[in-house]
Amino acid sequence: MYAPDFLINAGGIINVYAELENYGKQEIIRKTENIYTTTLEILNKAELEDITTHQAALNIAQARIDARKAEKA
């Protein structure tokens, strides 16, 4: 099983950002708990679409970026 580096390193990135923004410990925990859900989403997408976990992660990330852009438009 392969998990993309940007997925497994997400907790560290969240923590650094949280420190810069002075988030409390509870907020950091809340934000990092979503990594588990995202991991399951990636694994399921990869299996269902018969693609690599790396490609599934990229597809999900792009869909999230596109959704955010559409919200702002």
Secondary structure, DSSP 8 states (H G I E B T S, - for coil): ----HHHHTHHHHHHHHHHHTT--HHHHHHHHHHHHHHHHHHHHHHHHHT--HHHHHHHHHHHHHHHHHHHH-
